[in-house]
Amino acid sequence: MSYDNASIEELANALETEKAIRDNTLREISEIERKLKKKQEEVDPIGTVAILLHSITCKHNHTDGCSWFYEIVNGVHDWSRSEHAAQRHRAMLLLSSSVKKGVDADTVITVLKELQK
Ligand SMILES: [Zn+2]
């Protein structure tokens, strides 16, 4: 197969267009993921705090060490499993003591995200 200059240019343009479409799609997916995460925080602040607490405090291997990853099935956290239940309990304690002191869940989540960096 051979290409003349025009077909090479067409091919380059087609590749450029395809790359632009792919980049745009990845940006859209990223934005949807961000909105979904924010919605999840609004719907389940305890779960969000539990996930952050695990991320910040657990120093084990998350499969064989603490089982966190085994307790996530098809991307869904199973809060009835041991590690998830323990982290959720810690999250409830943290949130309830924070709220009693006038610190809302949004602020707790913001602080934990800062600690996670
Ligand atoms: Zn872990």
Backbone and ligand atoms as CSV (ligand in chain L), in Angstrom:
chain,resi,resn,atom,element,x,y,z
A,1,MET,N,N,0.848,-1.184,0.000
A,1,MET,CA,C,0.000,0.000,0.000
A,1,MET,C,C,0.892,1.245,0.000
A,2,SER,N,N,0.528,2.210,-0.834
A,2,SER,CA,C,1.284,3.456,-0.829
A,2,SER,C,C,0.332,4.638,-0.688
A,3,TYR,N,N,0.852,5.714,-0.149
A,3,TYR,CA,C,0.050,6.916,0.055
A,3,TYR,C,C,0.673,8.070,-0.714
A,4,ASP,N,N,-0.165,8.867,-1.347
A,4,ASP,CA,C,0.366,10.095,-1.908
A,4,ASP,C,C,0.311,11.168,-0.826
A,5,ASN,N,N,0.846,12.337,-1.110
A,5,ASN,CA,C,0.897,13.396,-0.095
A,5,ASN,C,C,-0.481,13.773,0.427
A,6,ALA,N,N,-1.475,13.804,-0.471
A,6,ALA,CA,C,-2.827,14.182,-0.065
A,6,ALA,C,C,-3.396,13.165,0.914
A,7,SER,N,N,-3.211,11.884,0.634
A,7,SER,CA,C,-3.793,10.875,1.525
A,7,SER,C,C,-3.051,10.822,2.862
A,8,ILE,N,N,-1.748,11.135,2.835
A,8,ILE,CA,C,-1.000,11.204,4.100
A,8,ILE,C,C,-1.523,12.352,4.944
A,9,GLU,N,N,-1.784,13.468,4.277
A,9,GLU,CA,C,-2.329,14.623,4.999
A,9,GLU,C,C,-3.725,14.321,5.542
A,10,GLU,N,N,-4.527,13.653,4.715
A,10,GLU,CA,C,-5.873,13.272,5.177
A,10,GLU,C,C,-5.782,12.338,6.379
A,11,LEU,N,N,-4.864,11.400,6.288
A,11,LEU,CA,C,-4.674,10.448,7.389
A,11,LEU,C,C,-4.227,11.176,8.653
A,12,ALA,N,N,-3.297,12.113,8.499
A,12,ALA,CA,C,-2.822,12.887,9.654
A,12,ALA,C,C,-3.957,13.699,10.258
A,13,ASN,N,N,-4.790,14.296,9.402
A,13,ASN,CA,C,-5.939,15.062,9.891
A,13,ASN,C,C,-6.937,14.163,10.613
A,14,ALA,N,N,-7.168,12.992,10.037
A,14,ALA,CA,C,-8.108,12.053,10.654
A,14,ALA,C,C,-7.589,11.617,12.027
A,15,LEU,N,N,-6.285,11.363,12.117
A,15,LEU,CA,C,-5.690,10.971,13.402
A,15,LEU,C,C,-5.780,12.104,14.417
A,16,GLU,N,N,-5.556,13.320,13.936
A,16,GLU,CA,C,-5.638,14.491,14.816
A,16,GLU,C,C,-7.059,14.666,15.342
A,17,THR,N,N,-8.027,14.498,14.444
A,17,THR,CA,C,-9.442,14.607,14.841
A,17,THR,C,C,-9.785,13.515,15.848
A,18,GLU,N,N,-9.342,12.310,15.569
A,18,GLU,CA,C,-9.606,11.185,16.467
A,18,GLU,C,C,-8.996,11.439,17.846
A,19,LYS,N,N,-7.775,11.984,17.866
A,19,LYS,CA,C,-7.116,12.281,19.140
A,19,LYS,C,C,-7.889,13.351,19.912
A,20,ALA,N,N,-8.362,14.374,19.185
A,20,ALA,CA,C,-9.126,15.451,19.833
A,20,ALA,C,C,-10.423,14.899,20.426
A,21,ILE,N,N,-11.088,14.018,19.682
A,21,ILE,CA,C,-12.340,13.409,20.174
A,21,ILE,C,C,-12.044,12.573,21.415
A,22,ARG,N,N,-10.970,11.782,21.363
A,22,ARG,CA,C,-10.594,10.929,22.505
A,22,ARG,C,C,-10.262,11.791,23.723
A,23,ASP,N,N,-9.469,12.842,23.528
A,23,ASP,CA,C,-9.106,13.734,24.643
A,23,ASP,C,C,-10.346,14.368,25.253
A,24,ASN,N,N,-11.274,14.796,24.385
A,24,ASN,CA,C,-12.505,15.411,24.863
A,24,ASN,C,C,-13.346,14.403,25.652
A,25,THR,N,N,-13.415,13.178,25.143
A,25,THR,CA,C,-14.169,12.128,25.832
A,25,THR,C,C,-13.559,11.836,27.198
A,26,LEU,N,N,-12.226,11.774,27.266
A,26,LEU,CA,C,-11.553,11.527,28.546
A,26,LEU,C,C,-11.831,12.665,29.532
A,27,ARG,N,N,-11.854,13.908,29.021
A,27,ARG,CA,C,-12.192,15.055,29.878
A,27,ARG,C,C,-13.625,14.934,30.396
A,28,GLU,N,N,-14.544,14.529,29.512
A,28,GLU,CA,C,-15.946,14.380,29.922
A,28,GLU,C,C,-16.077,13.278,30.975
A,29,ILE,N,N,-15.391,12.157,30.775
A,29,ILE,CA,C,-15.436,11.050,31.743
A,29,ILE,C,C,-14.885,11.518,33.084
A,30,SER,N,N,-13.789,12.244,33.039
A,30,SER,CA,C,-13.172,12.757,34.255
A,30,SER,C,C,-14.133,13.682,35.009
A,31,GLU,N,N,-14.836,14.538,34.281
A,31,GLU,CA,C,-15.800,15.453,34.887
A,31,GLU,C,C,-16.974,14.676,35.490
A,32,ILE,N,N,-17.454,13.663,34.785
A,32,ILE,CA,C,-18.548,12.828,35.303
A,32,ILE,C,C,-18.090,12.121,36.578
A,33,GLU,N,N,-16.860,11.591,36.577
A,33,GLU,CA,C,-16.326,10.918,37.773
A,33,GLU,C,C,-16.251,11.883,38.949
A,34,ARG,N,N,-15.823,13.136,38.679
A,34,ARG,CA,C,-15.727,14.139,39.735
A,34,ARG,C,C,-17.111,14.436,40.320
A,35,LYS,N,N,-18.110,14.625,39.440
A,35,LYS,CA,C,-19.472,14.910,39.894
A,35,LYS,C,C,-20.051,13.723,40.663
A,36,LEU,N,N,-19.778,12.518,40.170
A,36,LEU,CA,C,-20.263,11.305,40.837
A,36,LEU,C,C,-19.670,11.180,42.237
A,37,LYS,N,N,-18.392,11.470,42.350
A,37,LYS,CA,C,-17.717,11.420,43.641
A,37,LYS,C,C,-18.318,12.452,44.607
A,38,LYS,N,N,-18.579,13.650,44.091
A,38,LYS,CA,C,-19.176,14.700,44.912
A,38,LYS,C,C,-20.568,14.282,45.369
A,39,LYS,N,N,-21.336,13.688,44.458
A,39,LYS,CA,C,-22.687,13.225,44.788
A,39,LYS,C,C,-22.603,12.132,45.864
A,40,GLN,N,N,-21.629,11.230,45.704
A,40,GLN,CA,C,-21.440,10.155,46.685
A,40,GLN,C,C,-21.156,10.738,48.064
A,41,GLU,N,N,-20.353,11.797,48.104
A,41,GLU,CA,C,-20.039,12.449,49.379
A,41,GLU,C,C,-21.299,13.025,50.014
A,42,GLU,N,N,-22.185,13.593,49.171
A,42,GLU,CA,C,-23.425,14.173,49.686
A,42,GLU,C,C,-24.376,13.087,50.180
A,43,VAL,N,N,-24.447,11.980,49.433
A,43,VAL,CA,C,-25.376,10.898,49.764
A,43,VAL,C,C,-24.885,10.095,50.965
A,44,ASP,N,N,-23.578,9.849,51.050
A,44,ASP,CA,C,-23.045,9.002,52.118
A,44,ASP,C,C,-21.756,9.603,52.694
A,45,PRO,N,N,-21.898,10.672,53.500
A,45,PRO,CA,C,-20.686,11.277,54.070
A,45,PRO,C,C,-19.933,10.320,54.998
A,46,ILE,N,N,-20.658,9.421,55.666
A,46,ILE,CA,C,-19.981,8.466,56.562
A,46,ILE,C,C,-19.088,7.534,55.740
A,47,GLY,N,N,-19.629,7.035,54.632
A,47,GLY,CA,C,-18.840,6.167,53.758
A,47,GLY,C,C,-17.633,6.903,53.191
A,48,THR,N,N,-17.837,8.153,52.810
A,48,THR,CA,C,-16.741,8.952,52.259
A,48,THR,C,C,-15.644,9.130,53.299
A,49,VAL,N,N,-16.035,9.448,54.538
A,49,VAL,CA,C,-15.048,9.615,55.610
A,49,VAL,C,C,-14.358,8.287,55.887
A,50,ALA,N,N,-15.115,7.190,55.862
A,50,ALA,CA,C,-14.516,5.864,56.102
A,50,ALA,C,C,-13.462,5.542,55.040
A,51,ILE,N,N,-13.785,5.836,53.790
A,51,ILE,CA,C,-12.839,5.576,52.694
A,51,ILE,C,C,-11.580,6.422,52.883
A,52,LEU,N,N,-11.765,7.689,53.262
A,52,LEU,CA,C,-10.612,8.574,53.480
A,52,LEU,C,C,-9.789,8.106,54.678
A,53,LEU,N,N,-10.474,7.716,55.770
A,53,LEU,CA,C,-9.750,7.236,56.956
A,53,LEU,C,C,-8.913,6.007,56.612
A,54,HIS,N,N,-9.512,5.097,55.859
A,54,HIS,CA,C,-8.752,3.907,55.458
A,54,HIS,C,C,-7.532,4.312,54.631
A,55,SER,N,N,-7.760,5.182,53.666
A,55,SER,CA,C,-6.681,5.610,52.777
A,55,SER,C,C,-5.531,6.274,53.545
A,56,ILE,N,N,-5.876,7.058,54.558
A,56,ILE,CA,C,-4.860,7.797,55.309
A,56,ILE,C,C,-4.177,6.936,56.369
A,57,THR,N,N,-4.948,6.089,57.036
A,57,THR,CA,C,-4.397,5.409,58.223
A,57,THR,C,C,-3.938,3.971,57.997
A,58,CYS,N,N,-4.451,3.293,56.991
A,58,CYS,CA,C,-4.103,1.879,56.828
A,58,CYS,C,C,-2.728,1.739,56.173
A,59,LYS,N,N,-1.846,1.069,56.854
A,59,LYS,CA,C,-0.488,0.866,56.335
A,59,LYS,C,C,-0.266,-0.566,55.851
A,60,HIS,N,N,-1.343,-1.376,55.847
A,60,HIS,CA,C,-1.238,-2.770,55.408
A,60,HIS,C,C,-1.352,-2.859,53.893
A,61,ASN,N,N,-1.044,-4.032,53.391
A,61,ASN,CA,C,-1.386,-4.361,52.024
A,61,ASN,C,C,-2.922,-4.484,52.010
A,62,HIS,N,N,-3.590,-3.805,51.076
A,62,HIS,CA,C,-5.055,-3.699,51.141
A,62,HIS,C,C,-5.802,-4.922,50.617
A,63,THR,N,N,-5.067,-5.931,50.218
A,63,THR,CA,C,-5.738,-7.182,49.849
A,63,THR,C,C,-5.526,-8.198,50.960
A,64,ASP,N,N,-4.324,-8.726,51.056
A,64,ASP,CA,C,-4.060,-9.751,52.068
A,64,ASP,C,C,-3.869,-9.170,53.462
A,65,GLY,N,N,-3.473,-7.895,53.548
A,65,GLY,CA,C,-3.223,-7.285,54.852
A,65,GLY,C,C,-4.487,-6.889,55.578
A,66,CYS,N,N,-5.319,-6.075,54.940
A,66,CYS,CA,C,-6.521,-5.588,55.629
A,66,CYS,C,C,-7.809,-6.043,54.957
A,67,SER,N,N,-7.728,-6.569,53.781
A,67,SER,CA,C,-8.869,-7.096,53.005
A,67,SER,C,C,-9.778,-6.026,52.379
A,68,TRP,N,N,-9.380,-4.768,52.482
A,68,TRP,CA,C,-10.221,-3.672,51.955
A,68,TRP,C,C,-10.640,-3.930,50.507
A,69,PHE,N,N,-9.661,-4.260,49.666
A,69,PHE,CA,C,-9.973,-4.443,48.243
A,69,PHE,C,C,-10.848,-5.665,47.991
A,70,TYR,N,N,-10.707,-6.712,48.843
A,70,TYR,CA,C,-11.574,-7.883,48.693
A,70,TYR,C,C,-13.019,-7.536,49.033
A,71,GLU,N,N,-13.196,-6.486,49.808
A,71,GLU,CA,C,-14.538,-6.115,50.270
A,71,GLU,C,C,-15.238,-5.152,49.309
A,72,ILE,N,N,-14.581,-4.853,48.193
A,72,ILE,CA,C,-15.188,-4.023,47.150
A,72,ILE,C,C,-15.527,-4.946,45.991
A,73,VAL,N,N,-16.835,-5.078,45.705
A,73,VAL,CA,C,-17.274,-5.990,44.654
A,73,VAL,C,C,-17.890,-5.180,43.514
A,74,ASN,N,N,-17.320,-5.335,42.334
A,74,ASN,CA,C,-17.767,-4.573,41.148
A,74,ASN,C,C,-17.817,-3.074,41.431
A,75,GLY,N,N,-16.832,-2.587,42.162
A,75,GLY,CA,C,-16.733,-1.159,42.449
A,75,GLY,C,C,-17.617,-0.697,43.596
A,76,VAL,N,N,-18.352,-1.623,44.219
A,76,VAL,CA,C,-19.256,-1.254,45.306
A,76,VAL,C,C,-18.656,-1.689,46.646
A,77,HIS,N,N,-18.566,-0.743,47.577
A,77,HIS,CA,C,-18.036,-1.047,48.903
A,77,HIS,C,C,-19.072,-1.834,49.706
A,78,ASP,N,N,-18.668,-2.970,50.264
A,78,ASP,CA,C,-19.571,-3.774,51.091
A,78,ASP,C,C,-19.316,-3.404,52.549
A,79,TRP,N,N,-20.184,-2.552,53.087
A,79,TRP,CA,C,-19.992,-2.015,54.435
A,79,TRP,C,C,-20.289,-3.034,55.525
A,80,SER,N,N,-20.764,-4.211,55.147
A,80,SER,CA,C,-21.016,-5.245,56.162
A,80,SER,C,C,-19.756,-6.073,56.445
A,81,ARG,N,N,-18.750,-5.956,55.587
A,81,ARG,CA,C,-17.516,-6.738,55.760
A,81,ARG,C,C,-16.632,-6.093,56.819
A,82,SER,N,N,-15.745,-6.877,57.403
A,82,SER,CA,C,-15.023,-6.477,58.623
A,82,SER,C,C,-14.248,-5.163,58.525
A,83,GLU,N,N,-13.368,-5.023,57.547
A,83,GLU,CA,C,-12.554,-3.804,57.471
A,83,GLU,C,C,-13.424,-2.590,57.162
A,84,HIS,N,N,-14.370,-2.746,56.256
A,84,HIS,CA,C,-15.268,-1.642,55.929
A,84,HIS,C,C,-16.121,-1.259,57.138
A,85,ALA,N,N,-16.640,-2.253,57.841
A,85,ALA,CA,C,-17.474,-1.974,59.020
A,85,ALA,C,C,-16.653,-1.247,60.089
A,86,ALA,N,N,-15.394,-1.681,60.282
A,86,ALA,CA,C,-14.527,-1.038,61.281
A,86,ALA,C,C,-14.248,0.418,60.901
A,87,GLN,N,N,-13.939,0.658,59.632
A,87,GLN,CA,C,-13.649,2.035,59.190
A,87,GLN,C,C,-14.903,2.901,59.249
A,88,ARG,N,N,-16.053,2.311,58.934
A,88,ARG,CA,C,-17.311,3.060,58.982
A,88,ARG,C,C,-17.639,3.443,60.435
A,89,HIS,N,N,-17.354,2.523,61.350
A,89,HIS,CA,C,-17.574,2.819,62.775
A,89,HIS,C,C,-16.679,3.989,63.204
A,90,ARG,N,N,-15.406,3.949,62.810
A,90,ARG,CA,C,-14.484,5.054,63.133
A,90,ARG,C,C,-14.991,6.360,62.522
A,91,ALA,N,N,-15.495,6.284,61.292
A,91,ALA,CA,C,-16.016,7.476,60.614
A,91,ALA,C,C,-17.208,8.051,61.371
A,92,MET,N,N,-18.089,7.178,61.834
A,92,MET,CA,C,-19.264,7.643,62.591
A,92,MET,C,C,-18.827,8.331,63.882
A,93,LEU,N,N,-17.831,7.753,64.563
A,93,LEU,CA,C,-17.338,8.370,65.802
A,93,LEU,C,C,-16.738,9.742,65.506
A,94,LEU,N,N,-15.924,9.815,64.472
A,94,LEU,CA,C,-15.294,11.084,64.102
A,94,LEU,C,C,-16.344,12.129,63.727
A,95,LEU,N,N,-17.299,11.729,62.886
A,95,LEU,CA,C,-18.319,12.685,62.446
A,95,LEU,C,C,-19.221,13.119,63.594
A,96,SER,N,N,-19.596,12.186,64.451
A,96,SER,CA,C,-20.499,12.579,65.534
A,96,SER,C,C,-19.796,13.519,66.507
A,97,SER,N,N,-18.527,13.271,66.819
A,97,SER,CA,C,-17.828,14.193,67.721
A,97,SER,C,C,-17.555,15.531,67.026
A,98,SER,N,N,-17.306,15.514,65.741
A,98,SER,CA,C,-17.076,16.762,64.998
A,98,SER,C,C,-18.335,17.613,64.965
A,99,VAL,N,N,-19.466,16.978,64.630
A,99,VAL,CA,C,-20.729,17.712,64.537
A,99,VAL,C,C,-21.087,18.320,65.903
A,100,LYS,N,N,-20.835,17.567,66.988
A,100,LYS,CA,C,-21.109,18.092,68.337
A,100,LYS,C,C,-20.289,19.354,68.616
A,101,LYS,N,N,-19.126,19.456,67.989
A,101,LYS,CA,C,-18.272,20.630,68.187
A,101,LYS,C,C,-18.506,21.690,67.105
A,102,GLY,N,N,-19.531,21.487,66.288
A,102,GLY,CA,C,-19.898,22.482,65.289
A,102,GLY,C,C,-19.143,22.375,63.975
A,103,VAL,N,N,-18.465,21.262,63.744
A,103,VAL,CA,C,-17.738,21.057,62.485
A,103,VAL,C,C,-18.574,20.121,61.611
A,104,ASP,N,N,-18.997,20.590,60.437
A,104,ASP,CA,C,-19.877,19.753,59.607
A,104,ASP,C,C,-19.083,18.706,58.806
A,105,ALA,N,N,-19.835,17.759,58.231
A,105,ALA,CA,C,-19.224,16.647,57.495
A,105,ALA,C,C,-18.380,17.147,56.323
A,106,ASP,N,N,-18.865,18.183,55.650
A,106,ASP,CA,C,-18.128,18.729,54.510
A,106,ASP,C,C,-16.728,19.193,54.925
A,107,THR,N,N,-16.653,19.843,56.083
A,107,THR,CA,C,-15.361,20.326,56.587
A,107,THR,C,C,-14.456,19.152,56.948
A,108,VAL,N,N,-15.031,18.140,57.603
A,108,VAL,CA,C,-14.237,16.949,57.958
A,108,VAL,C,C,-13.662,16.313,56.694
A,109,ILE,N,N,-14.509,16.175,55.664
A,109,ILE,CA,C,-14.064,15.569,54.402
A,109,ILE,C,C,-12.963,16.412,53.765
A,110,THR,N,N,-13.128,17.724,53.786
A,110,THR,CA,C,-12.112,18.623,53.221
A,110,THR,C,C,-10.774,18.454,53.948
A,111,VAL,N,N,-10.814,18.397,55.274
A,111,VAL,CA,C,-9.584,18.242,56.072
A,111,VAL,C,C,-8.926,16.894,55.782
A,112,LEU,N,N,-9.732,15.833,55.727
A,112,LEU,CA,C,-9.168,14.504,55.455
A,112,LEU,C,C,-8.539,14.444,54.059
A,113,LYS,N,N,-9.174,15.113,53.104
A,113,LYS,CA,C,-8.611,15.136,51.742
A,113,LYS,C,C,-7.253,15.864,51.749
A,114,GLU,N,N,-7.144,16.900,52.558
A,114,GLU,CA,C,-5.868,17.619,52.669
A,114,GLU,C,C,-4.807,16.690,53.278
A,115,LEU,N,N,-5.205,15.922,54.303
A,115,LEU,CA,C,-4.264,14.989,54.942
A,115,LEU,C,C,-3.833,13.878,53.977
A,116,GLN,N,N,-4.734,13.532,53.068
A,116,GLN,CA,C,-4.470,12.440,52.128
A,116,GLN,C,C,-3.400,12.807,51.107
A,117,LYS,N,N,-3.219,14.124,50.875
A,117,LYS,CA,C,-2.263,14.568,49.836
A,117,LYS,C,C,-0.838,14.217,50.184
L,1,ZN,ZN,ZN,-5.939,-1.248,53.949
